[in-house]
């Protein structure tokens, strides 16, 4: 899924955005409305994700394997999942909506 594809999905309201980077990175900045479930916690927190909505997982970029691992885990558990081809740094460079968590 490209950034442009993800924007279309967000506009349609039919996607869950999943940030699988470590929580400290999520807090420093993430795609607006993304859920934070670090890759190491994903299997134990699957119930937090909707089964009927497509999930787009992202991490640091095209060479970061966390998103690939997340998509494999989600698919095996019966979720419809894809990875964002780019990562958070690419999203931020394009000046798309981001959020920072202060807690």
C-alpha positions in Angstrom: 0.0 0.0 0.0 1.5 3.4 -1.0 1.0 6.6 1.0 -1.5 7.8 -1.6 -3.4 4.5 -1.3 -3.5 4.9 2.5 -4.8 8.4 2.3 -7.7 7.2 0.1 -8.4 4.4 2.6 -8.4 6.9 5.5 -10.8 9.2 3.6 -13.2 6.3 3.1 -13.0 5.4 6.8 -12.4 1.8 6.0 -8.9 1.2 7.5 -7.2 0.7 10.8 -3.7 2.1 10.8 -1.3 0.0 13.0 2.1 1.4 14.1 4.3 -1.6 15.1 7.4 0.4 16.1 8.5 0.5 19.7 6.2 2.6 21.9 8.9 5.2 22.5 9.1 5.9 18.8 5.3 6.0 18.5 5.1 8.6 21.3 7.7 10.8 19.5 5.4 11.0 16.4 3.0 8.8 14.5 0.5 8.8 11.7 -2.7 10.5 13.0 -5.1 8.0 14.5 -2.7 5.1 14.3 -2.9 2.4 17.0 0.3 1.5 18.7 1.0 -2.2 19.1 4.7 -2.9 19.1 5.6 -6.0 17.1 6.6 -7.9 20.2 3.2 -7.4 21.7 1.1 -8.0 18.6 0.1 -11.7 19.1 -1.0 -11.1 22.7 -3.0 -8.0 21.7 -4.8 -9.2 18.5 -8.2 -8.8 20.1 -7.7 -5.0 20.2 -7.9 -5.0 16.4 -11.1 -5.1 14.3 -11.5 -8.2 12.2 -13.7 -6.7 9.6 -11.6 -3.7 8.7 -8.5 -3.8 6.6 -5.3 -3.1 8.7 -2.4 -1.3 7.3 0.8 -1.8 9.3 3.8 0.5 9.2 7.1 1.0 10.8 10.3 2.9 9.9 10.3 2.4 6.2 10.7 0.0 3.3 13.7 -1.8 4.9 12.1 -2.2 8.4 10.9 -5.8 8.8 8.4 -5.1 11.6 5.6 -4.3 9.2 6.3 -7.4 7.2 6.2 -9.5 10.4 3.0 -7.9 11.5 1.2 -8.5 8.2 2.3 -12.2 8.3 1.0 -12.6 11.9 -2.2 -10.8 11.2 -2.9 -12.8 8.0 -2.2 -16.1 9.9 -4.8 -15.0 12.5 -7.4 -14.3 9.8 -7.1 -10.5 9.5 -7.0 -8.6 6.2 -3.7 -6.8 6.5 -1.2 -5.1 4.3 1.9 -3.1 4.9 2.6 0.5 4.1 5.3 0.5 1.4 6.9 3.6 2.9 7.3 4.3 6.6 6.6 7.0 9.2 9.6 9.2 8.1 8.2 9.3 4.5 4.8 10.3 5.8 6.3 13.0 7.9 8.4 14.4 5.0 5.2 14.8 3.0 3.8 16.9 5.8 0.8 14.6 6.3 -1.2 14.6 9.6 0.8 13.3 12.5 0.3 13.2 16.3 2.7 13.2 19.2 1.9 11.5 22.5 3.1 13.3 25.6 2.5 10.5 28.1 
